[in-house]
């Protein structure tokens, strides 16, 4: 066992409640998964940038949650189809039969998103893009922690930022920037790749054209 490696900024990830990492790999269609140290896994997902075939790092279970880390998930928060985020999280939650949360933040375009679904459907989805100063997704009632933060519309001049995403993640499940402090020793994870045929949509429009996700606009 070794310490985990923190992540979060300029990254997207899922938090899956009370699931085995192997179940998550199967549900998401992650290919070629192999054992990986945290350092190798987190370095790989950050190094991939906007390349095709995004790597995915799947953590061991931490306090009841499995974290699935990949820049490929940015594509599920697409301003070309604002409902896509909710569909994606809901589909994964139904496949796994448990709570699934989505988080993403990218400081270049100031894109910040979070969502939560369970077996019963979508509970909450939010996506703010600072580059155009617009809330593109705001579905479901704000959770108590969001209300406390006071930076989710309608909010006057306050806007969400990357610290907001970490705060919401910490309230709902795990703040990935706090992992090193909270978990002094953890098992290795698994490093794989998002399948070419992505579940539920795969990033193409009805016309069959590839959508350009918001995080590639810079």
Helices and strands as residue ranges (DSSP letters): E 11-17, H 21-27, E 30-36, H 38-47, E 55-58, E 65-69, G 71-76, H 84-96, E 100-106, E 111-118, E 121-129, E 134-139, H 144-149, H 162-172, G 176-178, H 179-182, E 189-194, G 214-216
